[in-house]
Amino acid sequence: MTIQEAVSILMLSPFYFKMSPAERKKLVQEYCDFFNKVVMPQNESPSSKN
């Protein structure tokens, strides 16, 4: 997931705009890291290629 994709998703929450820029940056990075750790390996598994 790219940073732009994460921001576009997170901007749907009103809480995103109540955060400081530093908190937003940390949230975006954590969101991307979590997505790439959990979702991407599932997409690369051998069973999903059938």
Protein Blocks (a to p, Z undefined) as FASTA:
>chain_A
ZZklmmmmmmmpmklmmpcfklmmmmmmmmmmmmmmmmmmmmmpmklmZZ
